[in-house]
Structures are given as structure tokens and as C-alpha cells.
Amino acid sequence: MSAEDIIRAWKDPVYQESLSDTQRELLPANPAGEVVLSDEDINDAAGGYSTVTHFSCSPNPVCCSPVPNCY
């Protein structure tokens, strides 16, 4: 397996699934490691917002912050 194929398999789960069982067994571990985020980590990364928030800065400057239903 070429270096390009290995890198593609690390980055593209669909491509990795298309490999044979033997090819997947020979695939070295990703040096970045496995990325697993908890729901709490994802929520923190999203700033705690789990719903769509509307932004509008004109003509009402009060609505320049993420305020739900602020148009």
C-alpha cells in the first residue's frame, strides 16, 4: 500500500471501509491517534449552543449577539 493510500485511509472513512480486510489489517495506526469526542466536548466546542441562532446587526445593534429568534 502506498503512502498516499495510507493517508487517504486515515482521512477518509469511506475509502478505509472499501479496503479489503487484509489491507485494513496492514494499515498502520494513525499517528494522530483516534479522535473521540464526548457529547460534552462537542457542546463546549459549539459554545453551548445546540439550536440554530439568528444574528442580525442592523438596524438593531442589540441583536448583534447570538440571541434566539432575534431578527
C-alpha positions as CSV (number, residue, x, y, z in Angstrom):
1,M,0.0,0.0,0.0
2,S,1.4,3.4,-1.0
3,A,1.9,6.3,1.5
4,E,-0.9,8.1,-0.4
5,D,-3.3,5.2,0.1
6,I,-2.4,5.0,3.8
7,I,-3.0,8.7,4.4
8,R,-6.2,8.6,2.4
9,A,-7.4,5.7,4.5
10,W,-6.7,7.6,7.7
11,K,-8.6,10.7,6.5
12,D,-11.5,9.1,4.5
13,P,-13.5,6.5,6.5
14,V,-15.5,5.6,3.3
15,Y,-12.2,4.8,1.5
16,Q,-11.0,2.9,4.5
17,E,-14.1,0.7,4.5
18,S,-13.6,0.0,0.8
19,L,-10.3,-1.7,1.6
20,S,-10.2,-5.5,2.0
21,D,-9.9,-7.0,5.5
22,T,-6.2,-7.8,4.7
23,Q,-5.5,-4.2,3.7
24,R,-7.2,-2.8,6.8
25,E,-5.1,-5.2,9.0
26,L,-1.9,-3.9,7.4
27,L,-2.9,-0.3,7.8
28,P,-0.6,1.3,10.4
29,A,-2.1,3.2,13.3
30,N,-2.8,6.9,12.6
31,P,-0.1,8.9,14.3
32,A,-2.7,11.5,15.3
33,G,-4.4,8.7,17.2
34,E,-8.1,8.1,17.3
35,V,-10.2,11.1,17.8
36,V,-13.2,10.5,20.1
37,L,-15.2,13.4,21.4
38,S,-17.8,13.2,24.1
39,D,-21.1,15.0,23.8
40,E,-19.9,17.4,26.4
41,D,-16.7,18.2,24.4
42,I,-18.8,18.8,21.3
43,N,-21.2,21.0,23.2
44,D,-18.3,23.0,24.6
45,A,-16.8,23.4,21.1
46,A,-20.1,24.7,19.9
47,G,-20.2,27.3,22.6
48,G,-23.0,25.6,24.3
49,Y,-25.5,26.3,21.5
50,S,-27.4,23.3,20.4
51,T,-30.0,25.1,18.3
52,V,-29.8,27.4,15.4
53,T,-29.3,31.0,16.4
54,H,-30.1,34.0,14.2
55,F,-27.8,37.0,14.0
56,S,-28.7,40.5,12.9
57,C,-26.7,43.7,13.3
58,S,-28.9,46.1,11.5
59,P,-30.8,48.2,12.3
60,N,-31.0,46.9,15.9
61,P,-27.5,46.7,17.5
62,V,-29.0,44.9,20.5
63,C,-29.3,41.8,18.2
64,C,-25.6,41.6,17.4
65,S,-25.2,38.7,19.9
66,P,-26.4,35.2,19.5
67,V,-29.9,35.7,20.7
68,P,-32.5,33.1,19.7
69,N,-35.3,34.5,17.4
70,C,-33.5,37.9,17.1
71,Y,-34.1,39.0,13.5
